[in-house]
Amino acid sequence: MIRYDALDGLPVREALPGLTGALEERGTAVLVAPPGTGKTTLVPLALAGLLGEGPARRVVVAEPRRIAARAAARRMAWLLGEKAGESVGFTVRGERVGGRHTRVEVVTTGVLLQRVQRDQELTGTDVVVLDECHERHLDADTTAAFLWDVRETLRPDLRLVAASATTDAEGWARLLGGAPVVEARSAAYPVEVVWAPPARPVRPPHGMRVDPALLTHVASVVRRALAERDGDVLVFLPGVGEIARVAGLLGDLGGVEVAQVHGRAPAAVQDAVLAPGERRRVVLATSVAESSLTVPGVRVVVDSGLAREPRVDHARGLSGLTTVRASRAAARQRAGRAGREAPGAVYRCWAEAEDARLPAFPAPEIKVADLTAFALQAACWGDPDASGLALLDPPPAGAMAAARDALAAVGAVDSGGRVTERGRLLVRLGVHPRLGRALVDTGGAGAEVVALLSEEAPREYGDDLAGALRAARRGRDAYAGRWRAEVRRLRAVVSEGISHPPVRDSASEGAVHLGPGIGDDKQAGIVAALAFPERVAKFDGGTCLMASGTRAEAGEGSALPGAPWIVVAVADQPLGRRHARVRVGAVIDEDTARVAAGTLLEEYEEVRWADGDVVARRVERLGAIELAVRPYDDADPALVRAALLDGLRQEGFGLLRWPPDAVVLRQRLAFLRRRLGEPWPDVSDDALHARVEEWLEPELSRARRRDDLGRIDAGQALGRLLPWASGEAARLDELAPERITVPSGSAVRVDYSDPEQPVLAVKLQEMFGLQESPRVAGVPLLVHLLSPAGRPAAVTADLASFWRDGYQGVRAELRGRYPKHPWPEDPAGAEPTRHTNARLRR
């Protein structure tokens, strides 16, 4: 019997005429309905014609999470007075409840995505409702894009509804071809906001780490809320580990039940939380409780302000979840849980001043997550670069390029990015393509390890994958139960997809297959290495180097460092650490590493400049890992020459022999280049490197080592750059003479070390009688006039001015100190000399 009393009170009923009208007219609609209005339960029943109005249709509702899919189906069945599996059923990974009479089926977006890939026309489906589309999960965005493509090309009669409590309604309307936006009024009761920041600063989240001080504070806020408010308390925490920690801190609550709800919890536990409790409850939950379901009895929400989102580090080749500050939209969703049934309150564990600095919405997964699975979905859809898909946000080019490389490495796409038969098989497996590769290449024998890597195992299982495998086999916890179900599913799907030996192609040539009787350690290592070939790693001291080039270290107490080789299945980047940290790994041997990462294996001759000389060696390398190195003497001369040039770039042309005349020649040429330009050559380091073939051959071609460079006369080599062809080279001594003859007859060397203005350092008495400063290439020399002892007495570029204005001061200061030298009254008219007065008298 239909429970009309419950249905009639749902505010979304008022929006049904507008919604059905939009679907009849346009075939698409965006439904904006706040929490508690009935959008997840009443709307599908009405669209399916199960409430006695409208034609009978088959409706598929897509939810982002398994717990929400099961709860929504059971709630709808209850509203109809039925059990789940009759008119309303559900399908999540590993579980299906329904039959041929089912008219409304609630599925996860991942299940729907797989279904659309298998049957693009969605045969037998009339309406698809994409619920909670504001969460911007990658599967949901992809499914929406595919369904719009189906409607545009194959099924114009397929009706699409994008439904959410808080969303970019205009964006979704544009995406669905100008779909009408239908809004329902709020059914929520008022929720009082209580700001409850920690008394002392706590460290911000980093990676998966949450400051224990914040969790202690959350527990204290829960106790405060229990004392100040009535009703059950719903607590939002970022992950399972934090839930366990807070549960431990609340273990002594008298008369209050502490329950936990998260994606890993058993279905029975999840269902129990969604039913009214006999005692007052504190429900510790992850973001699974933000939307799509109501936890009965909740009047208070305690929000830690944290969430987990996927992130990928392309530089290190690592991806996983990371802890972030929850968005303001998520905070509103969470607060709304307290006002579903009556007025309530939300205790926010941060300061009101911080609220405005929170991100407005969660980051769309397509912007931050690993896109390997998405790229495979797009390739199977026939759009390898996803350029033709209707997406609210385009995938980042760098992430897509990395995804295509990963798919090519496992043989899922060809060189043009088009999907292969192997890729089509991988997409049907319902796991990450990397894990799918391992499953296929082991003929399904690796299903246990693949299932273990598909979902994060409890921390108490440890970081050794083989040990975790043994723990899962003997485990009686919720994780172990889900793991066994997933193993059965994987074996079944592989058996269905592979009715012959594993799909063979270039990506799987030489793949390691698991035979009977293989040990757990070997099995775990082989499967993980097949899934993550670039993460095979060799220990080197206290850390290991992955084939990808990323260095990692094992945690304290890990059994992994005892082996020379491991494969890193899961890693993160701890705060303040230089290296990644291995969170899950498996011991392997070198043979397994060579086969699993065979595409990274190369042997080549390496000639390079290292440690100040040419190093020639034969190298066998697995990605960044050197396997074997052997020196050799018959290196290719071209490679030697390139190494020598690299040495000159690194250490400079000081590696050559620079006698004094060579240094002076380079300075003279630099002066002429600056003063006159072409055809005088640029002799800066960069210019000399650019023209090395013109001036340093053939000496460079005969050199083999550093010592050979040291025997090359740089001055003789530089002479090749002089402008011989134009005849200007003959004017070098005229334009930039090495020496200048001064009035005394001495040939004094010109200092060209400053190309702006060369310097002539000469004794003052030798310049008597000279009216103007000497010039080179039209530039007056900066004359350093020296005392008889050779010390600077004056500096001038205008000798006539010095004789007139500066000489008398110098004369007065120095003639008493040097009485034996001439100090005439008129230096401009005096005889120049290199000698004392006595010599002059003789």
Buried (B, 14 or more C-beta within 10 A) or exposed (E): EBEEEBBEEBBBBEBBEBBBEBBEEBBBBBBBBBBBBBBBBBBBBBBBBBBEEBEEBBBBBBBBBBBBBBBBBBBBBBBBEBEBBBBBBBBBBBEBBBEEEBBBBBBBBBBBBBBBBEEBEBEEBBBBBBBBBBBBBBBBBBBBBBBBBBBEEEBEEBBBBBBBBBBBBEEBBBBBBEBBBBBBEBBBBEBBBBBBBBEEEBEBBBBBBBBEBBBBBBBBBBBBBBEEBEBBBBBBBBBBBBBBBBBEBBEEBEEBEBBBBBBBBEBEBBBEBBEEBEEBBBBBBBBBBBBBBBBEBBBBBBBBBBBBBBBBBBEBBBBBBBBBBBBBBBBBBBBBBBBBBEEBBBBBBBEEEEBEEBEEBBBBBBBBBBBBBBBBBBBBBEBBBBEEBBBBEEBBEEBBBBBBEBBBBBBBBBEEBEBBEBBBBBBBBBBBBBBBBBBBBBBBBBBBBBBBBBEBBBEEBBBBBBBBBBBBBEBEBBBBBBBBBBBEBBBEBBEEBBEEEBBBBEBBEEBBBBEEEEEBBBBBBBBBBBBBBBBBBBBEEEBBBBBBEBBBBBEEEBBBBEBBBBBBBBBBBBEEEEBBBBBBBBBBBBEBBBBBBBBBBEEEBBBBBBEEBBBBBBBBBBBBBBBEEEEEEEBEEEBBBBBBBBBBBEEEBEBBBBEEEBBBBBBBBBBBBBBBEEBBBBBEEEEBEEBBEEBBEEBBEEBBBBEBBEEBBBBBBBBEBBBEEEEBBEBBEEBBBBEBEBBBEBEBBBBBEEBEBBBBBBBBBBBBBBEEBBEBBEBBBBBBBBBBEEEEBBEBBBBEEBBEEBBEEBBEEBEEEBEEBBBBEEBBEBEBBEBBEEEEEE
